């Protein structure tokens, strides 16, 4: 397989006329959508499309529904928690560091549609400012490097960022969020991986939404990363017509484990302008979680979360397995719907001392 990922990228579908011709769409409609949010599809990912409207097609091919009303531009209020242009600082000990405005392909459901693809809104010139912000905030111990896609940067630029962050004493953990192993697995080269492994502890979160995305090419890329000792997690978005089926989602989670990726999150789709056609009910997500817990390995069960509108952060949403709690018992429902009772621990405080018998010396020793 060629490792010239930039050559692959140059062959992407990006002109409205190209895309309209390839997928039998109205060219003026594609132009209108492209003016709102950039359109680009790598040849590799376009080659995974089996039929118009299939789960791969829906994720990257523009749809007239994107022009509909509904949703907001910044549903997670990231801009309110952005002290400098490249940083989102919402949680106490970690920040989101936006280092690239580009993606290999553009997800039509992107939560950051308002700025991704626009160099004036995520500007490489802001990287140094972001590094300085992190350097001047000792409470930050964990940096999530995102964008856009950080792996759209060349190896030298990416290493500059990693090296700069690793020199900051209070930064303990580095994380990269990328969809490259899914959209352009050719980007994961031995040269890249050899560079990345110099900056441990480094974690990478990837983004796969459907089992058909885990191809031999994707498996090769993921295994290269795992062989370098980089823990891999997956973040999936629950999407109507893509993975809103319990069996599809279970197959995805199981398949991820075979390529050494731990399922991390399933996100309820954000309330983003122009993405209403992707959103499902929350009940659908709970149904999917119930189809995972107990029916497959616990390793294959991620968190189902809603990233709360208005900047409330990620909130886990769980099926109701706890039916009742009293002072005497907890009534539980298992994955098959059966009911079990767990006796509660007594809340009385025992004041008596525990004695530890030590047979080797034949003495009773008080143990506080």
Secondary structure in CASP SS format (residue, H / E / C, confidence):
PFRMAT SS
TARGET T0000
AUTHOR 0000-0000-0000
METHOD secondary structure of the structure
MODEL  1
X C 1.00
X C 1.00
X C 1.00
X C 1.00
X H 1.00
X H 1.00
X H 1.00
X H 1.00
X H 1.00
X H 1.00
X C 1.00
X C 1.00
X E 1.00
X C 1.00
X C 1.00
X H 1.00
X H 1.00
X H 1.00
X H 1.00
X H 1.00
X H 1.00
X H 1.00
X H 1.00
X C 1.00
X C 1.00
X C 1.00
X H 1.00
X H 1.00
X H 1.00
X H 1.00
X H 1.00
X H 1.00
X H 1.00
X H 1.00
X H 1.00
X H 1.00
X C 1.00
X C 1.00
X C 1.00
X C 1.00
X E 1.00
X C 1.00
X H 1.00
X H 1.00
X H 1.00
X H 1.00
X C 1.00
X C 1.00
X C 1.00
X C 1.00
X C 1.00
X C 1.00
X C 1.00
X C 1.00
X H 1.00
X H 1.00
X H 1.00
X H 1.00
X H 1.00
X H 1.00
X C 1.00
X C 1.00
X C 1.00
X H 1.00
X H 1.00
X H 1.00
X H 1.00
X C 1.00
X C 1.00
X C 1.00
X C 1.00
X E 1.00
X C 1.00
X C 1.00
X C 1.00
X C 1.00
X C 1.00
X H 1.00
X H 1.00
X H 1.00
X H 1.00
X C 1.00
X C 1.00
X C 1.00
X C 1.00
X C 1.00
X E 1.00
X E 1.00
X E 1.00
X E 1.00
X E 1.00
X C 1.00
X C 1.00
X E 1.00
X E 1.00
X E 1.00
X E 1.00
X E 1.00
X E 1.00
X E 1.00
X C 1.00
X C 1.00
X C 1.00
X C 1.00
X C 1.00
X C 1.00
X C 1.00
X C 1.00
X C 1.00
X C 1.00
X C 1.00
X C 1.00
X C 1.00
X C 1.00
X C 1.00
X C 1.00
X C 1.00
X C 1.00
X C 1.00
X C 1.00
X C 1.00
X C 1.00
X C 1.00
X H 1.00
X H 1.00
X H 1.00
X H 1.00
X H 1.00
X H 1.00
X H 1.00
X H 1.00
X H 1.00
X H 1.00
X H 1.00
X H 1.00
X C 1.00
X C 1.00
X C 1.00
X C 1.00
X C 1.00
X C 1.00
X E 1.00
X E 1.00
X E 1.00
X E 1.00
X E 1.00
X E 1.00
X C 1.00
X C 1.00
X H 1.00
X H 1.00
X H 1.00
X C 1.00
X C 1.00
X H 1.00
X H 1.00
X H 1.00
X H 1.00
X H 1.00
X H 1.00
X H 1.00
X H 1.00
X H 1.00
X H 1.00
X H 1.00
X H 1.00
X C 1.00
X C 1.00
X C 1.00
X C 1.00
X C 1.00
X C 1.00
X E 1.00
X E 1.00
X E 1.00
X E 1.00
X E 1.00
X C 1.00
X C 1.00
X H 1.00
X H 1.00
X H 1.00
X H 1.00
X C 1.00
X H 1.00
X H 1.00
X H 1.00
X C 1.00
X C 1.00
X H 1.00
X H 1.00
X H 1.00
X H 1.00
X H 1.00
X H 1.00
X H 1.00
X H 1.00
X H 1.00
X H 1.00
X C 1.00
X C 1.00
X E 1.00
X E 1.00
X E 1.00
X E 1.00
X E 1.00
X C 1.00
X C 1.00
X C 1.00
X C 1.00
X H 1.00
X H 1.00
X H 1.00
X C 1.00
X C 1.00
X H 1.00
X H 1.00
X H 1.00
X H 1.00
X H 1.00
X H 1.00
X H 1.00
X H 1.00
X H 1.00
X H 1.00
X H 1.00
X H 1.00
X C 1.00
X C 1.00
X C 1.00
X E 1.00
X E 1.00
X E 1.00
X E 1.00
X E 1.00
X E 1.00
X E 1.00
X E 1.00
X C 1.00
X C 1.00
X C 1.00
X C 1.00
X C 1.00
X C 1.00
X C 1.00
X H 1.00
X H 1.00
X H 1.00
X H 1.00
X H 1.00
X H 1.00
X H 1.00
X H 1.00
X H 1.00
X H 1.00
X H 1.00
X H 1.00
X H 1.00
X C 1.00
X C 1.00
X C 1.00
X E 1.00
X E 1.00
X E 1.00
X E 1.00
X E 1.00
X E 1.00
X E 1.00
X C 1.00
X C 1.00
X C 1.00
X E 1.00
X C 1.00
X C 1.00
X C 1.00
X H 1.00
X H 1.00
X H 1.00
X C 1.00
X C 1.00
X C 1.00
X H 1.00
X H 1.00
X H 1.00
X H 1.00
X H 1.00
X H 1.00
X H 1.00
X H 1.00
X H 1.00
X H 1.00
X H 1.00
X E 1.00
X C 1.00
X C 1.00
X E 1.00
X C 1.00
X H 1.00
X H 1.00
X H 1.00
X C 1.00
X C 1.00
X E 1.00
X E 1.00
X E 1.00
X E 1.00
X E 1.00
X E 1.00
X C 1.00
X C 1.00
X C 1.00
X C 1.00
X E 1.00
X E 1.00
X E 1.00
X E 1.00
X C 1.00
X C 1.00
X C 1.00
X C 1.00
X C 1.00
X E 1.00
X E 1.00
X E 1.00
X E 1.00
X C 1.00
X C 1.00
X C 1.00
X E 1.00
X E 1.00
X E 1.00
X E 1.00
X E 1.00
X C 1.00
X C 1.00
X C 1.00
X C 1.00
X C 1.00
X E 1.00
X E 1.00
X E 1.00
X E 1.00
X E 1.00
X C 1.00
X C 1.00
X C 1.00
X C 1.00
X C 1.00
X C 1.00
X C 1.00
X C 1.00
X C 1.00
X C 1.00
X E 1.00
X E 1.00
X E 1.00
X E 1.00
X E 1.00
X C 1.00
X C 1.00
X C 1.00
X C 1.00
X E 1.00
X E 1.00
X E 1.00
X E 1.00
X E 1.00
X C 1.00
END
